[in-house]
């Protein structure tokens, strides 16, 4: 069990709305779950398994890209609106998706006409979404992502190819290079295990509690070297 938010120092006890982001397989949902447990907070998770078009998309991206993206967009904006309604009762919230990320996937997968339609729907649905107080962006090489995806054994993910992940990782890098809507913590997640290694998790938790403004970089492998 991780440290509860009541036991954190009072000055650090309220991180607000924390979003964990990164490409498929990087560990964002695992980390979001652990943070929500530590903070005793609400948790918003992408419900990929509830998207009836996703498996079709991975099998044949061209035929199912638009309904896949529209389903995710509607689902995510609905979750964020619920979050806003509950805000006054739950001062800490954790999510494993950033709504702006939805456009990133759309730009990768949709043709120009589809993207134009998607953009119109996106603009109408995201007018009043709440920006996070901190974004934690996890990075890892494609070979690491493929290994983690294989280990978790989700049926429809067997269709994910290295070339698609490469394009996705590049898109994330470009997106966060320009991102300025919230404080940003960029984490090298290549050699860390949030699920099973308490030292790894606690090192990152300290960074999250300390960095509430600006842009910061965290490489746990360097910290491990200092502790040896």
Order of alpha helices (4+ residues) and beta strands (2+ residues): beta-alpha-beta-alpha-alpha-beta-alpha-alpha-beta-alpha-alpha-beta-alpha-beta-alpha
